[in-house]
Amino acid sequence: MLTPPTPAYTPAAPVPLEACAPVEAALAWLTTLEGTLGLPAGALPGAATAAEGGHDPGAGLCLRHREVKTYFTGVTVVFEWREQGLPRHDEDLVVWLRVRGNEVHGMGVRDGRSAEATAPLVDPELIAARMADPAGTLAAAGVALAPGGDVLGATVGVARSALPSGENLGRAVCIDVHLLEPGSGYRRVRVRAQDLVLYADHAIAAGVADLKVWNWDPATTGAGLTKTATASTLDALTGLVTGVPTTGDLANARVAVKGAPGPSTPPDTWAYGVATAEGAAVHAFWHVDHALSQLDDLGFGVAAYLPNQAGPLEVSVSAGATTTPWGAGYNSAKAVEFGPTVGLSEAVDRRIAYHEVFGHVVLYNHIADHRPLYTNFFTHSFGDAFAVIYADAEWPVHTDFQTFPFSFPAPSPSDFDTNPGARRHDRAPSLGNAWGWGDGKWINGATKHGDYGQEQKASSTLFRLYRALGGDANSAARKLAARTTAWLTLQAIAKLTPGTRPDHAQAFADTMQVADLDDWTTQGWTGGAYNKVIRWAFEKQGAYQSPLSMATPYEVEGHPPTVDVYFPDARDGAYPYTSSWSHDTAIWNRNAADGLLTTQAPVAGVPNYLYVRLRNRGSTTSPAGTVTTYVRKAAFGTQWPTDFHPVGVKSHPALVPGAADVVVGPFAWVPKASTFYAYLGVVDNPSDRANTQHFGATQPVGVERLVPHDNNVILRQTWMFKFVPPVKFPAASLLLPALPPAELLNPRAQPVEVVVVPSLGYGGVHHRGLTALHGGPVKRFVLAPGQTVSLAAPAPGATVGWRASARSLMLRYSVYYDGIPQGSVAWIGTP
């Protein structure tokens, strides 16, 4: 049983960390939520130390603390449900906390209890005897231990499991026997008290080299080759990667290839044909190591994030041809096997490696426990999503949307019906095309709602999130968007346990939103900027269905929040990527408190007046809320709230969904002379809080993260001016008046490379490469830490071409810091 995706409680008030350890904080919060969560009387332990308990047939259902998982500022406190003193396998309760400075904040609770009947009583002496003699337990169950193997021990618990055939065995008291067998590694055998074996789960527990490999497959890189190309043609696309850390063979601290070949070219070079078994092994090593290195890049660390791995991830490769179009890959928390495909091994395709590592290895470490598959998890894995996002960040080919364009090409959507590997990541719900999340996992047993169909929904959802966060921008922004999407997904997975796997997408979307509130400390980011974009990405895929909807849930998009107050812009409150977020017209300035809807340049030294427009895209009327406006000199590199000066706060009335814009204002302020002002507005509603609540003076946020990802926040950096059109038509030059400058700030502790791209537009149509501004199309320079410089407008007397038919002229500077868009400023002139 999962708690509702949107809890009926609010986050706990912060408490001092010195006075309350995380486990104690979790218990204190659970105590306040006891009635809301429906916890049985006496279920909570009296103290954090109440973590142990023996078999007691008379004991009722209760919680015992088991572990704490900490990643960045997010802390997951795990309690296990116990019955008769025994742990109920796959049934946990987790409490999500966030630790900032010396405070602990309660963020959420997920309860994985089953509603099934309690376990049958068993003889505790029988269990104790079998625990003391696990080898005898194996013998009684007819399981032979391999020669030379060791029995590491046994644990007992209450389980709800099924045979591979699907026979439901109900609830039972089971013994897990842990073995170490020569050549195959660790093995776990589950045995019921009645000696019935449920299943066995197998798991495998200095130098540098040069490798001849593909970084990405020929389809991803646009080389245009298929698997049927000749060996020499395929080999010609490999490149030499030098200085790869190894331990003298195809192994290092992260990955080890079983049965790896020796170097073919002395002293330490692996150079084999792509289609050979040796070439497949080299590619397996390179691609899996590259995937695992992303965990280090994101700040998790391989060892910390894969706690069950206990050493290098073991990789094996089955090379050669097969008559089936896909290979028989196998993986666990500690091992990956690449199967053969027609013509080539799966191992040569980095996308396949990303599927295995970020899909199965990651999930086995956090939610799978003893399960051979992720029973009750809402998707096969997230591996496809990681494959396409990282590939797109380096090679922008998402117009094609084939997930495995080299290994499993899918030229038409119908190919999925005959080839489960032929997947896409542009699935969307529509009438007669049931690719939506709907309200669960299965519908009429249709293939597209099986494991691989669900994975296509997951990859489509996360790819949409990646695009919204910058995947549709320039190259550097794509890479940051890929890393951000990966971090949010992995941080959410880390908050789960085998006993709290979400069985529907909406529950995982809510978990991702909680993960967003954690601080990404290695990136230097305070959390809380992306939760609304996460929800929107899942909403577009069909999560968050309205209970009043009469449509087939798998064929329609989901619904926005019941209250979604926003500043109307070109995106109409939604979150597809935009580069125009710093010119929103729903906030404007007037020289008099006349309420007119067009903006005017501020007049210095006298009162001016700001106004805003609001709407509600939700389904119910909003309560009244507040609007706060701010000003500062137009600039790049600014942060909220530290760089903005508040103008005033006003109430907004209740907002009816779909009604006309409501204007709020005037906000009186007095500008200074010769200053190009930026206007920022924030609407905060009790039913739709602005993301500004997550930031403050000691945890500010860059406007490039805040504004485009929260429709409760608006920014406008435009200067309006008048000019006299030239007399000569149609070809003439316009003489520009004096225009105020903007600023460039660097709030970081490191220097940044600044790129300024000027553009010229008539009537809102822009043209890159305007050579009249700054003497060239682009200006580049380095901004030192803490440095602020003026970004001059075109000098008075500069000329630009003028079109007689144009209604306005826009001069715009778009600015990038280390390749990441920072928005733009614009000077807009009208005759």
TORGU-508544 format. One line per 2 residues: number of its first residue (from 0); their letters; for each residue x, y, z of C-alpha. Coordinates in steps of 0.25 Angstrom, whole numbers, plus 5000, padded with zeros to 4 digits. Each point is the difference from the previous one (the first is absolute). Last residue first. Layout:
NUM	a	X:Y:Z ~ ...
***
This chain:
830	pt	5035:5220:4862 ~ 5002:4989:5009
828	gi	5013:4995:5007 ~ 5002:4987:5008
826	wa	5014:4999:5007 ~ 5001:4985:5005
824	vs	5007:4993:5011 ~ 5002:4985:4999
822	gq	5000:4987:5008 ~ 5011:4993:5007
820	pi	5002:4989:4990 ~ 5011:4990:5004
818	gd	5012:4999:4991 ~ 5010:5003:5011
816	yy	4992:5013:5004 ~ 4991:5003:4987
814	vs	4994:5014:4997 ~ 4989:5004:4990
812	yr	5001:5014:4996 ~ 4988:5006:4993
810	lm	4997:5012:4991 ~ 4985:5000:4997
808	ls	4994:5009:4989 ~ 4985:5003:4999
806	ra	4988:5001:4991 ~ 5008:4996:4987
804	sa	4995:5003:4986 ~ 5011:5011:4998
802	rw	5011:4991:5003 ~ 5012:5006:5007
800	gv	5015:4996:5000 ~ 5008:5003:5012
798	ta	5008:5012:5004 ~ 5009:5004:5012
796	gp	4998:5015:5004 ~ 4999:4997:5014
794	ap	5008:4987:5003 ~ 4993:4987:5000
792	aa	4997:4996:5014 ~ 5012:4997:5009
790	ls	5001:4988:5009 ~ 5006:5006:5013
788	vt	5009:4991:5008 ~ 4998:4993:5014
786	qg	5011:4991:5005 ~ 4997:4990:5012
784	pa	5009:4989:4994 ~ 5006:5005:4987
782	lv	4992:5002:4987 ~ 5007:4995:4987
780	fr	4998:5005:4986 ~ 4992:4997:4988
778	kv	4992:5009:4990 ~ 4992:4995:4989
776	pg	4995:5005:4986 ~ 5011:5010:4998
774	gh	5003:5015:5001 ~ 4994:5002:5014
772	la	4986:5001:4993 ~ 5000:5003:4985
770	tl	5003:4985:4997 ~ 4987:4995:5003
768	gr	5002:4985:5000 ~ 4987:4995:5004
766	hh	4987:5005:4994 ~ 4987:5001:5009
764	vg	4986:5002:4996 ~ 4992:5008:5011
762	gy	4995:5011:4991 ~ 5014:5002:4994
760	gl	5011:4993:5007 ~ 5015:5002:5002
758	sp	5009:4990:5008 ~ 5012:5001:5009
756	vv	5007:4988:5006 ~ 5008:5002:5012
754	vv	5009:4988:5005 ~ 5005:5001:5014
752	ev	5011:4990:5005 ~ 4998:4998:5015
750	pq	5011:5002:5011 ~ 4998:4992:5012
748	ar	4994:5003:5014 ~ 4986:5003:4993
746	pn	4992:5013:5001 ~ 5005:5005:4987
744	ll	4992:5013:4996 ~ 4998:5006:4986
742	ea	4993:5013:5000 ~ 4990:5007:4990
740	pp	5003:5013:4993 ~ 4990:5012:4998
738	la	4997:5004:4985 ~ 5005:5014:4994
736	pl	4992:5001:4986 ~ 5002:4991:4988
734	ll	5001:5006:4986 ~ 4992:4991:4990
732	sa	5006:4997:4987 ~ 4992:5000:4987
730	ap	4995:4990:4989 ~ 4985:5002:4998
728	fk	4999:5011:5002 ~ 5008:5013:5003
726	vp	4994:5009:5011 ~ 5006:4992:5011
724	pv	4990:4996:5011 ~ 5001:5009:5013
722	fk	5002:4992:5012 ~ 4993:4996:5013
720	fm	5006:4991:5011 ~ 4995:4988:5009
718	wt	5010:4993:5008 ~ 4998:4985:5002
716	qr	5004:4991:5011 ~ 4987:4993:5005
714	li	5000:4989:5011 ~ 4988:4991:5005
712	vn	4998:4990:5011 ~ 4988:4992:5003
710	nd	5002:4992:4987 ~ 5012:4994:5006
708	hp	5011:4993:4992 ~ 5003:5012:4990
706	vl	5002:5010:5012 ~ 5008:4992:5011
704	re	5012:4993:4993 ~ 5004:5012:4991
702	vg	4996:5009:5012 ~ 5012:4994:5007
700	vp	4996:4995:5014 ~ 5003:5005:5014
698	qt	5003:4991:5012 ~ 5005:5009:5011
696	ag	4991:5012:4996 ~ 4988:4990:4997
694	fh	4995:4989:4992 ~ 4990:4989:5001
692	qt	4988:5010:5001 ~ 5004:5006:4987
690	na	4994:4988:4993 ~ 4986:5007:5001
688	rd	4989:4993:5008 ~ 4988:4996:4993
686	sp	4988:4997:5009 ~ 5004:5011:5011
684	nd	5004:5009:4988 ~ 5013:5007:4997
682	vv	5001:5009:4987 ~ 5014:5005:4998
680	gl	5004:5011:4991 ~ 5013:5005:4994
678	ya	5003:5013:4993 ~ 5014:5003:4994
676	yf	5004:5015:4999 ~ 5009:5007:4990
674	ts	5005:5011:5008 ~ 5003:5014:4995
672	ak	4993:5008:5012 ~ 4995:4992:5012
670	pv	4986:4994:5000 ~ 4990:5003:5011
668	wa	4990:4989:5003 ~ 4985:4998:5001
666	fp	4993:4986:4999 ~ 4987:5003:4992
664	gv	4996:4989:5000 ~ 4994:4986:4997
662	vv	4993:4997:4987 ~ 4991:4988:4999
660	da	5001:4993:4986 ~ 4987:4994:4995
658	ag	4994:4988:5006 ~ 5005:4985:4997
656	pv	5000:4996:5014 ~ 4994:5011:5009
654	la	5011:5008:5008 ~ 4997:5004:5015
652	ph	5005:5014:5001 ~ 5014:5005:5000
650	sk	5006:5007:5013 ~ 5012:5010:4998
648	vg	5014:5000:5004 ~ 5010:5011:4997
646	vp	5013:5005:4993 ~ 5010:4989:5005
644	hf	5014:5002:4995 ~ 5007:4989:4993
642	dt	5014:4994:5001 ~ 4999:4992:5012
640	pw	4987:4994:4998 ~ 5002:4994:4989
638	qt	5013:4999:4993 ~ 5005:5008:4988
636	gf	5010:4995:4990 ~ 4995:5009:4989
634	aa	4995:5015:5002 ~ 4989:5010:4999
632	kr	5002:5009:5012 ~ 4991:4995:5011
630	vy	4985:5000:5003 ~ 4990:4991:5008
628	tt	4985:4997:5001 ~ 4993:4992:5010
626	vt	4986:4994:4997 ~ 4992:4993:5011
624	ga	4989:4990:5001 ~ 4984:4999:5000
622	ps	4995:4986:4999 ~ 5000:4993:4986
620	tt	4988:4996:4992 ~ 5001:4985:4996
618	sg	5005:4993:4988 ~ 5014:5006:4999
616	rn	5005:5009:4989 ~ 4998:5013:5008
614	rl	5003:5013:4994 ~ 5008:5013:5005
612	rv	5004:5013:4993 ~ 5010:5010:5007
610	yl	5002:5015:5002 ~ 5011:5009:5004
608	yn	4999:5015:5003 ~ 5009:5011:4999
606	pv	5002:5011:5010 ~ 5010:5011:4997
604	ga	5015:5002:4999 ~ 5003:4992:4987
602	vp	4989:4997:4990 ~ 4999:4986:4997
600	aq	4998:4995:4986 ~ 4986:4996:4997
598	tt	4992:4987:4999 ~ 4987:4998:4994
596	ll	4988:4995:5008 ~ 4994:5013:5005
594	gd	4997:5000:5015 ~ 5001:5015:5001
592	aa	5009:5002:5012 ~ 5010:5009:4992
590	nr	5013:4997:4994 ~ 4996:4986:4997
588	nw	5009:4987:5002 ~ 4997:4986:4995
586	ia	4999:4986:5005 ~ 4992:4990:4991
584	td	5009:5003:4989 ~ 5011:4990:5003
582	hs	5013:5004:4994 ~ 5010:4992:5008
580	ws	4994:4986:4997 ~ 5003:5001:4986
578	st	5009:4988:4998 ~ 4989:4990:5002
576	yp	4999:4985:5003 ~ 4986:4994:5002
574	ya	4995:5004:5014 ~ 4985:5003:5000
572	gd	4993:5013:5005 ~ 4995:5005:4987
570	ra	5014:4997:4993 ~ 4999:5014:4993
568	dp	4998:5007:5013 ~ 4989:5001:5011
566	fy	5005:5002:5014 ~ 4995:4988:5008
564	vd	4991:4994:5010 ~ 4999:4985:5000
562	vt	4989:4995:5009 ~ 4994:4986:4998
560	pp	5014:4996:4995 ~ 5001:4998:4985
558	hg	4992:4988:4994 ~ 5006:4988:4993
556	ev	5001:4998:4985 ~ 4990:4991:4993
554	ey	5000:4986:4994 ~ 5004:4991:5012
552	pt	4989:5006:5009 ~ 4989:4997:4990
550	am	4991:5013:5001 ~ 4989:5002:5011
548	sl	5009:5009:5008 ~ 4994:5003:5014
546	ps	5012:4993:5008 ~ 5009:5009:4992
544	qy	5013:4993:4995 ~ 5013:5004:5006
542	ag	5009:4991:4991 ~ 4997:5000:4985
540	qk	5013:5003:4994 ~ 4998:5015:5000
538	ef	4997:4999:5015 ~ 5014:4993:5002
536	aw	5007:5011:4993 ~ 4992:5011:5008
534	ri	5003:4993:5013 ~ 5015:5001:4997
532	vk	4999:5014:4995 ~ 4993:5004:5013
530	ny	5011:4994:5009 ~ 5011:5006:4993
528	ag	5006:5012:5008 ~ 4999:4994:5014
526	gt	5014:4996:5004 ~ 5012:5010:5003
524	wg	5011:4998:4989 ~ 5015:4999:5002
522	qt	5001:4989:4990 ~ 5007:4991:5011
520	tw	4989:5004:5009 ~ 4988:4996:4992
518	dd	4991:5005:5011 ~ 4987:4992:5003
516	ld	4987:5006:4996 ~ 5001:4993:4986
514	av	4999:4986:5007 ~ 4986:5004:5006
512	qm	4996:5003:4985 ~ 5006:4987:4996
510	td	4992:4992:5010 ~ 4987:5007:4995
508	af	5004:4995:4986 ~ 5002:4986:5006
506	aq	4986:5000:5006 ~ 4994:5005:4987
504	ah	5007:4989:4992 ~ 4993:4989:5007
502	dp	5004:4988:5008 ~ 5010:5008:5009
500	rt	5010:4991:5006 ~ 5000:5002:5015
498	gp	5003:4987:5006 ~ 5012:4997:4991
496	tl	5005:5014:5004 ~ 4999:5014:4994
494	ka	5006:5013:5003 ~ 5013:4997:4992
492	ia	4991:4998:4987 ~ 4996:5015:5002
490	ql	5014:5005:5001 ~ 5003:4991:4987
488	tl	4989:5007:4992 ~ 5003:5014:5005
486	wa	5015:4998:4997 ~ 4997:4994:4986
484	tt	4991:5012:4996 ~ 5011:5010:5005
482	ra	5011:4992:4993 ~ 4992:5000:4987
480	al	4996:5015:5001 ~ 5015:5004:5003
478	kr	5004:4992:4987 ~ 4989:5007:4992
476	aa	5003:5014:5005 ~ 5014:4998:4995
474	sn	4995:4996:4986 ~ 4990:5011:4998
472	ad	4985:4999:5004 ~ 4990:4989:4998
470	gg	5006:4992:5011 ~ 4999:5012:5010
468	la	4991:4996:5012 ~ 4988:4998:4991
466	ry	5007:4990:4991 ~ 5005:4992:5011
464	lr	4986:5000:5006 ~ 4994:4995:4987
462	fl	5011:4989:4999 ~ 4996:4996:5014
460	ts	4986:4998:4996 ~ 5003:4993:4986
458	sa	5010:4991:5008 ~ 4990:4996:5010
456	kq	4989:4998:4990 ~ 5010:4991:4992
454	eq	5003:4992:5012 ~ 4985:4998:5002
452	gy	5000:4993:4986 ~ 5012:4992:5004
450	dg	4993:4995:5013 ~ 4986:4997:4994
448	hk	4991:5012:4997 ~ 5004:5001:4985
446	ta	4997:4985:4999 ~ 4986:5001:5004
444	gn	4995:4991:5012 ~ 4987:5007:5000
442	iw	5006:5012:5007 ~ 5011:4999:5009
440	kg	5009:5009:5008 ~ 4991:5010:5008
438	dg	4992:5013:4999 ~ 5002:5004:4986
436	wg	5015:5000:4997 ~ 4997:5004:4985
434	wa	5004:4993:4988 ~ 4986:4995:4996
432	ng	4999:5005:4986 ~ 4986:4999:4996
430	ls	4998:5015:5004 ~ 5013:5005:5005
428	pa	5011:4997:5010 ~ 5014:5003:4997
426	rd	5012:4991:4996 ~ 5012:5008:4995
424	hr	5011:4991:5006 ~ 4999:4988:4991
422	ra	5003:4986:5001 ~ 5004:4989:4990
420	gp	5005:4990:5010 ~ 4987:4993:5002
418	nt	4999:4997:4986 ~ 4987:4995:4993
416	df	4990:5010:5006 ~ 5011:5011:5001
414	ds	5002:5000:4985 ~ 4986:5006:4999
412	ps	5006:5014:5004 ~ 5008:5000:4987
410	pa	5015:5001:4997 ~ 5003:4992:5013
408	pf	5015:4997:5000 ~ 5004:4991:5011
406	sf	5016:5000:5002 ~ 5002:5012:4992
404	pf	4988:5009:5003 ~ 4999:4996:5014
402	tq	4990:5010:5006 ~ 4995:5005:4986
400	fd	4995:5015:5002 ~ 5004:5005:4987
398	th	4999:5015:5003 ~ 5008:4996:5012
396	vp	5013:5000:4992 ~ 5008:5010:5008
394	we	5013:4992:5002 ~ 5007:5003:5014
392	ad	4988:5003:5008 ~ 4991:4991:4991
390	ay	5009:4988:5004 ~ 4999:5003:5015
388	iv	4985:5002:4999 ~ 4997:4988:4991
386	af	5008:4990:5009 ~ 4995:5006:5013
384	ad	4986:4999:4996 ~ 5002:4985:4995
382	gf	5006:4996:5013 ~ 4988:5005:5008
380	sh	4995:4986:5003 ~ 4989:4990:4997
378	tf	4990:5011:5005 ~ 4989:5001:5011
376	fn	5007:4991:5010 ~ 4991:4990:5006
374	ty	5010:4989:4999 ~ 5013:5005:4995
372	lp	5005:4987:4995 ~ 5009:4988:5005
370	rh	4996:5006:5014 ~ 5009:4998:5012
368	da	5002:5015:5002 ~ 4995:5007:4988
366	ih	4998:5015:5005 ~ 5014:5006:5002
364	ny	5012:4992:4995 ~ 4991:4992:4990
362	lv	4995:5013:4995 ~ 5014:5006:4997
360	vh	5005:4987:4993 ~ 4987:4999:4992
358	gf	4997:5013:4993 ~ 5012:5009:5002
356	ve	5010:4989:4997 ~ 4992:4991:4990
354	hy	4994:5011:4992 ~ 5013:5008:5000
352	ai	5007:4988:4995 ~ 4990:4999:4989
350	rr	5001:5014:4996 ~ 5015:4998:4999
348	dv	4999:4990:4989 ~ 5012:4991:4998
346	ae	4995:4991:5011 ~ 4987:4996:4993
344	sl	5009:4990:4992 ~ 5000:5001:4985
342	gv	4994:4993:4988 ~ 4986:4997:5005
340	tp	5001:5003:5015 ~ 5008:4993:5010
338	gf	4998:5001:5015 ~ 5007:5010:5010
336	ev	5001:4995:5014 ~ 5000:5010:5012
334	ak	5004:4997:5015 ~ 4999:5005:5014
332	as	4986:5005:5002 ~ 4995:4991:4990
330	ny	5001:4998:4985 ~ 4996:4991:4988
328	ga	5000:5003:4985 ~ 4994:4990:4991
326	gw	5002:5007:4987 ~ 4990:5006:4990
324	pt	4997:4997:4985 ~ 5000:4985:5002
322	tt	5008:4991:4990 ~ 5013:5003:5008
320	ag	5014:5004:4996 ~ 5012:5001:5009
318	as	5003:5006:5014 ~ 4995:4996:5013
316	vs	5007:5010:5009 ~ 5002:5000:5015
314	ve	5001:5012:5010 ~ 5003:5000:5014
312	lp	4998:5013:5007 ~ 5012:5003:5008
310	ga	4999:4998:5015 ~ 4989:4999:5011
308	qn	4989:5002:4990 ~ 4989:5001:5011
306	pl	5003:5014:5004 ~ 4998:5005:4985
304	ya	4999:5015:5003 ~ 5011:5001:5010
302	av	5010:4991:4992 ~ 4997:5007:4987
300	gf	5001:5015:5006 ~ 4988:5008:5001
298	gl	5006:5013:4995 ~ 4994:5001:4986
296	dd	5013:4997:4994 ~ 5003:4988:5009
294	lq	4986:4994:4996 ~ 5004:5004:4985
292	sl	5012:4991:5001 ~ 4991:4988:5001
290	ah	4995:5002:4986 ~ 5014:5002:4994
288	dv	5005:4988:5007 ~ 4989:4992:4994
286	hw	5003:5006:4987 ~ 5015:4997:5000
284	fa	4999:4986:5006 ~ 4989:4995:4991
282	hv	5007:5006:4988 ~ 5013:4993:5003
280	aa	4992:4987:5002 ~ 4993:5002:4987
278	ge	5013:5002:4993 ~ 5005:4987:5006
276	at	4988:4992:4995 ~ 5002:5006:4986
274	av	4990:5009:4992 ~ 5007:5013:5005
272	gy	5013:4995:4995 ~ 5011:5001:5011
270	aw	5010:5010:5005 ~ 5003:4998:5015
268	td	5013:5008:5003 ~ 5009:4998:5012
266	pp	5014:4995:4995 ~ 4999:4995:4990
264	ts	4988:4999:4990 ~ 4990:4989:5002
262	pg	4998:5003:5015 ~ 4995:4988:5008
260	pa	4986:4995:4998 ~ 4990:5002:5012
258	gk	4994:4987:5005 ~ 4991:5008:5010
256	va	5000:5015:4998 ~ 5003:5008:5012
254	vr	4993:5014:5003 ~ 5001:5011:5010
252	an	5014:4999:5007 ~ 5007:4995:4987
250	al	4998:4989:4990 ~ 5003:4996:4986
248	dg	5014:4995:5004 ~ 5012:5006:5006
246	tt	4992:5007:5012 ~ 4994:5010:4990
244	pv	5000:5015:4999 ~ 4997:5005:4986
242	gt	5012:5008:4995 ~ 4997:5000:4985
240	vl	4987:4999:4992 ~ 5003:4996:4986
238	gt	4988:5002:4990 ~ 4990:4990:4994
236	la	4993:5005:4987 ~ 5009:4992:4991
234	dl	4997:4987:5007 ~ 4986:5001:4995
232	ts	5004:5001:4985 ~ 5010:4989:5002
230	at	4990:4991:5006 ~ 4990:5002:4989
228	at	4987:5007:5002 ~ 4988:4991:5005
226	kt	5000:5007:5014 ~ 4996:5013:4993
224	lg	5008:5012:4996 ~ 4995:5014:4999
222	ag	5012:5008:5006 ~ 4990:5008:5008
220	tt	5007:4999:5013 ~ 4988:4993:5006
218	ap	4999:4990:4988 ~ 5014:4997:5000
216	dw	5001:4996:5015 ~ 5005:5009:5011
214	nw	5014:5000:5005 ~ 5004:4989:4991
212	vk	5013:4993:5004 ~ 5015:4997:4998
210	ld	5005:5001:5014 ~ 5013:5004:5007
208	av	5003:4995:5013 ~ 5004:5006:5014
206	ga	5005:4993:5013 ~ 4997:4998:5012
204	ai	4932:4959:5024 ~ 4994:4993:4989
202	ah	4985:4998:5003 ~ 4991:4988:4998
200	da	4986:5000:5006 ~ 4994:4987:5003
198	yl	4985:4998:5000 ~ 4988:4995:5009
196	vl	5006:4988:5005 ~ 4989:4993:5008
194	dq	5005:4994:5014 ~ 4987:5003:5007
192	ar	5007:5011:5008 ~ 5002:5006:4986
190	vr	5013:5000:4994 ~ 5007:5012:4993
188	vr	5014:4997:4993 ~ 5010:5012:4999
186	ry	5012:4998:4992 ~ 5014:5008:5000
184	gs	5011:4997:4990 ~ 4999:4991:4988
182	gp	5014:4994:4999 ~ 5000:4994:5014
180	el	4987:5001:5008 ~ 4997:5009:5011
178	lh	4986:4998:5006 ~ 4990:5008:5008
176	vd	4988:4992:5005 ~ 4987:5008:5000
174	ic	4990:4994:5009 ~ 4985:5002:4998
172	va	4987:5003:5008 ~ 4989:5000:4991
170	rg	4990:5009:4993 ~ 4993:4996:4987
168	ln	5006:4989:4991 ~ 4995:5006:4988
166	eg	5003:4991:4988 ~ 5007:5009:4989
164	sp	5008:4989:4994 ~ 5012:5007:5006
162	la	4995:4997:5013 ~ 4994:5011:5008
160	sr	5003:5008:5012 ~ 4994:5007:5013
158	av	5011:4999:5010 ~ 5001:5000:5015
156	gv	5014:4999:5005 ~ 5012:4991:5004
154	ta	5015:5002:4997 ~ 5011:4990:4997
152	gl	5015:4999:5000 ~ 5012:5000:4991
150	vd	4999:4985:4996 ~ 5013:4997:4992
148	gg	5003:4994:4987 ~ 5011:4990:4997
146	pa	4991:4990:4993 ~ 4987:5007:4996
144	la	4989:5000:5011 ~ 4988:4991:4996
142	vg	4986:5004:5002 ~ 4990:4990:5003
140	aa	4992:5008:5010 ~ 5004:4991:5011
138	al	5015:5001:4995 ~ 4999:5016:5000
136	tg	4994:5000:5014 ~ 5011:4991:5005
134	ap	5011:5010:4994 ~ 4992:5011:5007
132	da	5002:4993:5014 ~ 4998:5010:5011
130	mr	4990:5007:4991 ~ 4993:4987:4998
128	aa	5000:4997:5015 ~ 4994:5014:5003
126	il	4989:4999:4990 ~ 4996:4986:5005
124	ep	5000:5006:5014 ~ 4992:5012:4996
122	dv	4989:4990:4995 ~ 4992:5008:4990
120	lp	4988:5010:5001 ~ 4994:5003:4986
118	at	5004:5014:4995 ~ 4990:5011:5001
116	ae	4989:5002:4989 ~ 5003:5009:4988
114	as	4999:5015:5001 ~ 5015:5002:4997
112	rg	5008:5011:5006 ~ 5009:5008:4991
110	dr	4998:5013:5008 ~ 5007:5013:4994
108	vg	5002:5012:5008 ~ 5004:5014:4996
106	mg	5009:5013:5002 ~ 5003:5001:5015
104	hv	5011:5011:5002 ~ 5012:4998:5008
102	en	5008:5013:5004 ~ 5015:5002:5003
100	gr	5004:5004:4986 ~ 4990:4994:4991
98	vr	4995:4985:5003 ~ 4988:4995:4991
96	lw	4992:4989:5005 ~ 4992:4989:4993
94	vv	4993:4990:5009 ~ 5000:4985:4995
92	ld	4990:4989:5004 ~ 5004:4986:4995
90	ed	4993:4988:4995 ~ 5008:4992:4990
88	hr	5003:4989:5011 ~ 4991:5001:5013
86	pl	5011:5000:5011 ~ 4997:4990:5011
84	gq	4995:5003:5014 ~ 4987:4994:4998
82	er	4998:5010:4989 ~ 5011:5011:4997
80	we	4999:5012:4990 ~ 5014:5005:4997
78	fv	5004:5014:5002 ~ 5009:5008:4991
76	vt	5005:5014:5002 ~ 5003:5007:4987
74	vg	5009:5012:5001 ~ 5001:5010:4989
72	tf	5011:5011:5001 ~ 5010:4993:4991
70	yt	4996:4985:5000 ~ 4997:4993:5014
68	kv	4994:4987:5002 ~ 4996:4996:5014
66	er	4998:4986:5005 ~ 4990:4990:5007
64	hr	4991:5008:5010 ~ 4989:4990:5005
62	lc	4986:5002:4997 ~ 4988:4992:5006
60	lg	4989:4990:4997 ~ 4997:4992:5012
58	ag	5008:4990:5008 ~ 4994:4988:5005
56	pd	5009:4990:4992 ~ 5012:5007:5005
54	hg	5013:4998:4992 ~ 5011:5009:5004
52	ge	5000:5015:5000 ~ 5011:5011:4996
50	aa	4999:5014:4996 ~ 4995:5007:5013
48	ta	5012:5009:5001 ~ 4992:5011:4993
46	ag	4990:5001:5012 ~ 4986:4995:5003
44	pl	4998:4993:4988 ~ 4988:5003:4991
42	ag	4989:4990:4998 ~ 4994:5001:5014
40	ap	4986:5003:4994 ~ 5000:4997:4985
38	lg	5005:5011:4990 ~ 4989:5006:4992
36	lt	5008:5010:4993 ~ 4992:5012:5005
34	ge	4999:4995:5014 ~ 5014:4998:5002
32	lt	5005:5012:4993 ~ 5005:5008:5013
30	tl	5007:4987:5005 ~ 5006:4998:4986
28	wa	5006:5014:5001 ~ 5007:4996:5013
26	la	5004:4987:4995 ~ 5007:5006:4988
24	ae	5007:5010:5009 ~ 5005:4989:5009
22	vp	5005:4993:4988 ~ 5007:5013:4994
20	ac	5006:5004:5014 ~ 4993:5011:5008
18	ae	5005:5011:5009 ~ 5013:5003:4992
16	lp	4992:4999:4987 ~ 4991:5012:5004
14	vp	4986:4998:4996 ~ 4993:5004:4987
12	aa	4985:5000:4999 ~ 4995:4988:4994
10	pt	4995:4999:4986 ~ 4985:5001:4998
8	ya	4990:4988:5001 ~ 4990:4994:4991
6	pt	5011:4994:4992 ~ 4999:5002:4985
4	pp	5004:4986:4994 ~ 4990:4994:5010
2	tl	5007:4990:5010 ~ 5004:4987:4993
0	m	4994:4987:5004
***
